Every structure is written in C-alpha cells, then in structure tokens.
C-alpha cells in the first residue's frame, strides 16, 4: 500500500492525477497535441526510475506488466493501433493481400492498391492550377509543379550541379561514384538506371516493338523510330545558327559545324 501511495504521489508531481475532475480534459488536450507515447519517447521517462533516456529505437513506455502495446516482433517498432501494426508487418512477411480485380496485381497496402486502380479508371483527382494538367497523386502533382517554378533545390556536393528532383540528383551522383546497380542477367554489363537496362536487354532478345506506320519498318527503341520518321515527314529540327541550314539529326549538325570552324581557321 505504501508503494502504491508513493507512485500516486510521483504521478501528481508530473500532473498525472487520476483523482482530478479535469483529467478527461487533460487527456483530450494530450490527444490533440499528439500521442503521449511519442512525447515520452523524446524525453526521460517520468514513471519509472529504471527507464533511461529513450534512444533512437523510439520504444514506447512499458506498462505495469512490462509489455509493449502494438509492437512489431521483427523490428520492435510500435504503432498506435493493431491495424497499423498488421499493415506494417507485411513489410517483413512480404504478404500482399490486396489484389487488383482488373489485372490481378497484388499489393501489401490498400492505399497502394487504390493508387494503382486509378491507372485502370483513368482517375486523376489532383489538378495543376497553372497549366491544367491532372495527376493521380499529390506527390506526382508536387513534382510537376516544380517545372513551373524552375526550382532546383537538390545540390550535388561533388560538382555543384542542381536538380529539381532528389531522384535526378541520386542518378547523377552515380556518375561520380561509378555505381551501376542494375545488372544484365544475360551479360556482364551494368547500368545506372532500370530504363537503361531495359533498353540494353532488347539487344539480347532482338525485340523491335516500335513500328513505323508509314512503311512498317520496326525499331528496338522509340528514339530510333522518331529519327526514321523524319525521312517521311521531311522534318529537320536541328538548324545551324551560323548559316541557317537545318538537319534531321543532331550528329549531322555537329559535323556541319566543323566545316564552319575549318573555314574560319583558313581565313586566319
């Protein structure tokens, strides 16, 4: 009984008085400001002298039984509810319970399934007020809006080049590090991005999915098809700034520029 009285006295010192008529108000205020468990994770535990300052593991306060509520048995991360814990544990188990009824693809989280289903429905609820384009997710819209502002907040510490997307910066930094994480299973070549690997793998399969609707000729890459189609359209998108002559390919323009340099050298 004496121990219990001491514990109650300690709690009153820190404002945890269950006998107070305002305790419900205090609890509601605490809920609005955030989880009490999360607050206690950031400071020294007030309830037990055995508890030390919480480290980066961010463990919740132990109850009187010594157990932790909604704790992941794999990584010991804690959650506010049992459903949140169940969703998290699918990361460790690899379980994907949510199936798309259209294509059969499965997902670990219902939110990911809903975003995926927008591909089938065509739904794009996030609207750019600057140009009118629509997007499936708020993150896609945020990335797009940077194109209007011209903002490039991501800075390369090696060469100083700036990028509008963190993904673009990470891809660029592989040039400095020499990292090529995407390896071809058919040969020993490695690539910086999945897109580069996919283009390379076509050389092994011989696949040519890009077909010219004018003559039926097929190509392994879309860029090659676009170059070919200029034969039919007569388009010459690369003009020379010196003489005005235009070319179908940038390489042809580069070769043409050499002729101007040679003429300038002879005059000197």
C-alpha positions as CSV (number, residue, x, y, z in Angstrom):
1,X,0.0,0.0,0.0
2,X,2.9,2.3,0.8
3,X,4.4,1.7,-2.6
4,X,1.2,2.5,-4.3
5,X,0.8,5.8,-2.4
6,X,4.4,6.8,-3.4
7,X,3.6,6.0,-7.0
8,X,0.4,8.1,-6.9
9,X,2.4,11.0,-5.3
10,X,5.0,10.8,-8.1
11,X,2.3,10.9,-10.7
12,X,0.7,14.0,-9.1
13,X,4.1,15.8,-9.3
14,X,4.0,15.5,-13.0
15,X,0.3,16.2,-13.5
16,X,-0.9,12.6,-13.7
17,X,-3.6,12.9,-11.0
18,X,-6.5,10.4,-11.9
19,X,-8.5,11.8,-8.9
20,X,-8.6,15.3,-10.5
21,X,-12.0,16.2,-12.1
22,X,-10.2,17.7,-15.1
23,X,-8.3,14.6,-16.1
24,X,-10.6,14.0,-19.1
25,X,-9.9,17.5,-20.4
26,X,-6.2,17.0,-19.9
27,X,-6.3,13.7,-21.8
28,X,-8.2,15.2,-24.7
29,X,-5.7,18.0,-24.9
30,X,-2.9,15.5,-25.0
31,X,-4.6,13.6,-27.8
32,X,-4.9,16.7,-29.9
33,X,-1.2,17.6,-29.4
34,X,-0.1,14.1,-30.4
35,X,0.4,10.7,-28.9
36,X,1.5,10.7,-25.2
37,X,3.7,7.7,-26.0
38,X,5.5,9.6,-28.7
39,X,6.2,12.5,-26.3
40,X,7.6,10.2,-23.7
41,X,9.9,8.7,-26.3
42,X,11.6,12.0,-26.7
43,X,12.4,12.7,-23.0
44,X,13.4,10.8,-19.8
45,X,10.6,8.5,-18.7
46,X,8.6,10.1,-15.8
47,X,7.0,6.9,-14.5
48,X,9.9,4.7,-13.5
49,X,13.4,5.3,-12.2
50,X,14.5,2.2,-14.2
51,X,13.8,3.8,-17.5
52,X,16.7,5.6,-19.3
53,X,16.6,8.3,-21.9
54,X,14.9,6.8,-25.0
55,X,17.4,6.2,-27.8
56,X,16.9,6.1,-31.5
57,X,15.0,2.9,-31.2
58,X,12.0,5.0,-30.2
59,X,10.5,2.4,-27.9
60,X,7.2,3.2,-26.1
61,X,6.8,3.3,-22.3
62,X,6.4,-0.1,-20.7
63,X,3.1,-0.8,-19.0
64,X,2.9,-2.3,-15.5
65,X,3.1,-5.8,-17.0
66,X,6.3,-4.9,-18.8
67,X,4.7,-5.5,-22.2
68,X,4.6,-3.0,-25.1
69,X,1.3,-2.4,-26.9
70,X,1.2,-3.0,-30.7
71,X,4.9,-3.7,-31.0
72,X,6.4,-5.4,-34.1
73,X,8.2,-8.6,-33.2
74,X,10.6,-8.2,-36.1
75,X,12.0,-4.6,-35.7
76,X,10.4,-3.6,-32.3
77,X,8.7,-0.5,-33.9
78,X,5.5,0.4,-32.1
79,X,2.1,1.6,-33.5
80,X,-0.9,3.4,-32.2
81,X,-3.3,0.6,-33.3
82,X,-3.4,-3.1,-34.1
83,X,-4.4,-2.5,-37.7
84,X,-1.5,-0.2,-38.3
85,X,0.8,-2.9,-36.8
86,X,-0.8,-5.5,-39.1
87,X,-0.1,-3.4,-42.2
88,X,3.5,-2.8,-41.1
89,X,4.2,-6.4,-40.6
90,X,3.5,-7.2,-44.2
91,X,6.8,-5.4,-45.0
92,X,8.6,-8.3,-43.2
93,X,6.4,-11.1,-44.4
94,X,6.2,-10.0,-48.0
95,X,2.5,-10.8,-47.8
96,X,0.3,-9.0,-50.4
97,X,-3.3,-9.4,-49.5
98,X,-4.8,-6.6,-51.7
99,X,-5.5,-7.8,-55.3
100,X,-6.5,-5.7,-58.2
101,X,-9.7,-7.1,-59.8
102,X,-8.7,-5.7,-63.2
103,X,-5.2,-7.1,-63.8
104,X,-4.5,-9.4,-60.8
105,X,-1.6,-7.4,-59.4
106,X,-1.2,-7.6,-55.6
107,X,-0.2,-5.0,-53.0
108,X,0.8,-5.0,-49.4
109,X,-1.2,-1.9,-48.5
110,X,-4.8,-0.9,-49.6
111,X,-3.5,2.6,-50.3
112,X,-1.1,1.3,-52.9
113,X,-3.9,-0.7,-54.5
114,X,-6.2,2.3,-54.7
115,X,-3.5,4.4,-56.4
116,X,-2.8,1.6,-58.8
117,X,-6.5,1.2,-59.7
118,X,-6.5,4.8,-61.0
119,X,-4.5,3.5,-63.9
120,X,-7.5,1.4,-65.0
121,X,-10.1,4.0,-64.2
122,X,-8.2,7.0,-65.6
123,X,-8.9,9.0,-62.5
124,X,-6.6,11.9,-61.9
125,X,-8.0,13.9,-59.0
126,X,-5.1,16.2,-58.4
127,X,-5.2,19.3,-60.6
128,X,-2.4,21.8,-61.5
129,X,-3.8,25.3,-61.4
130,X,-1.0,26.7,-63.5
131,X,-1.4,24.6,-66.7
132,X,-4.5,22.4,-66.1
133,X,-2.8,19.0,-66.1
134,X,-4.2,16.3,-63.8
135,X,-2.3,13.7,-61.8
136,X,-3.2,10.6,-59.9
137,X,-1.4,11.5,-56.6
138,X,-0.5,14.7,-54.8
139,X,3.2,13.7,-54.9
140,X,3.1,13.5,-58.7
141,X,1.5,16.9,-58.8
142,X,4.1,18.4,-56.4
143,X,6.9,17.0,-58.7
144,X,5.2,18.5,-61.7
145,X,4.7,21.9,-60.2
146,X,8.5,22.3,-59.9
147,X,8.6,22.6,-63.7
148,X,6.6,25.8,-63.4
149,X,8.7,27.4,-60.6
150,X,12.1,26.3,-62.0
151,X,13.1,25.5,-58.5
152,X,16.1,23.2,-58.2
153,X,16.7,22.6,-54.5
154,X,18.8,19.4,-54.8
155,X,22.5,20.2,-55.0
156,X,25.4,17.9,-55.9
157,X,28.2,18.2,-53.4
158,X,30.8,17.0,-56.0
159,X,30.3,19.3,-58.9
160,X,27.6,21.8,-57.8
161,X,25.0,20.9,-60.4
162,X,21.4,21.3,-59.2
163,X,18.3,19.3,-59.8
164,X,14.6,19.7,-59.3
165,X,14.1,16.1,-58.1
166,X,16.0,14.1,-55.5
167,X,15.8,11.1,-57.8
168,X,17.6,13.0,-60.5
169,X,20.3,14.0,-58.1
170,X,20.8,10.4,-56.9
171,X,21.0,9.2,-60.5
172,X,23.5,12.0,-61.3
173,X,25.7,11.2,-58.3
174,X,26.2,7.7,-59.8
175,X,28.4,9.4,-62.4
176,X,30.8,10.4,-59.6
177,X,30.6,7.2,-57.7
178,X,30.7,4.9,-60.7
179,X,27.8,3.0,-59.2
180,X,25.8,0.8,-61.6
181,X,23.4,-1.2,-59.6
182,X,21.3,-2.6,-62.4
183,X,23.0,-5.7,-63.8
184,X,22.1,-7.5,-67.0
185,X,21.5,-11.2,-66.3
186,X,22.5,-12.2,-69.9
187,X,25.9,-10.5,-70.0
188,X,28.2,-8.7,-67.6
189,X,27.1,-5.2,-68.4
190,X,25.7,-3.0,-65.6
191,X,23.7,0.2,-65.8
192,X,22.8,3.2,-63.6
193,X,19.0,3.0,-64.2
194,X,16.4,0.4,-64.8
195,X,15.4,2.3,-68.0
196,X,19.0,1.9,-69.4
197,X,19.0,-1.8,-68.5
198,X,15.6,-2.3,-70.2
199,X,16.9,-0.7,-73.4
200,X,20.1,-2.8,-73.3
201,X,18.2,-6.1,-72.8
202,X,16.4,-5.6,-76.1
203,X,19.7,-6.2,-77.8
204,X,19.6,-9.7,-76.4
205,X,16.0,-10.5,-77.3
206,X,16.0,-8.9,-80.7
207,X,12.6,-7.4,-79.9
208,X,11.6,-4.4,-82.1
209,X,8.3,-3.1,-80.7
210,X,8.3,0.3,-82.2
211,X,6.8,0.2,-85.7
212,X,6.6,2.9,-88.4
213,X,3.0,3.3,-89.5
214,X,4.2,4.7,-92.9
215,X,6.4,1.9,-94.1
216,X,6.2,-0.9,-91.5
217,X,9.8,-0.8,-90.5
218,X,10.3,-1.6,-86.8
219,X,12.9,-0.5,-84.3
220,X,14.1,-1.5,-80.9
221,X,14.0,2.0,-79.4
222,X,11.5,4.8,-79.7
223,X,14.2,7.3,-80.4
224,X,15.3,5.4,-83.4
225,X,11.7,5.3,-84.7
226,X,11.4,9.1,-84.3
227,X,14.7,9.6,-86.3
228,X,13.4,7.3,-89.0
229,X,10.0,9.1,-89.3
230,X,11.8,12.3,-90.3
231,X,12.5,10.6,-93.6
232,X,8.8,10.5,-94.3
233,X,7.9,13.9,-92.8
234,X,10.9,15.8,-94.0
235,X,11.3,17.4,-90.6
236,X,14.7,19.0,-89.9
237,X,14.6,20.1,-86.3
238,X,18.3,21.0,-85.9
239,X,19.2,24.3,-87.5
240,X,22.7,25.8,-87.8
241,X,22.9,29.2,-86.1
242,X,25.6,30.4,-88.4
243,X,24.1,29.7,-91.9
244,X,20.5,28.6,-91.2
245,X,20.8,25.2,-92.8
246,X,18.8,22.5,-91.0
247,X,19.4,18.8,-90.3
248,X,17.4,15.7,-89.4
249,X,19.9,14.6,-86.7
250,X,22.0,16.4,-84.1
251,X,25.0,14.4,-85.1
252,X,24.7,15.8,-88.7
253,X,24.5,19.3,-87.3
254,X,27.7,18.7,-85.2
255,X,29.5,17.5,-88.3
256,X,28.3,20.6,-90.2
257,X,29.6,22.9,-87.5
258,X,33.1,21.5,-88.2
259,X,33.0,22.9,-91.7
260,X,32.5,26.4,-90.4
261,X,35.4,26.0,-88.0
262,X,37.7,24.9,-90.8
263,X,36.7,27.9,-92.9
264,X,37.3,30.3,-90.0
265,X,40.8,28.7,-89.5
266,X,41.7,29.1,-93.1
267,X,40.8,32.8,-93.1
268,X,43.1,33.4,-90.2
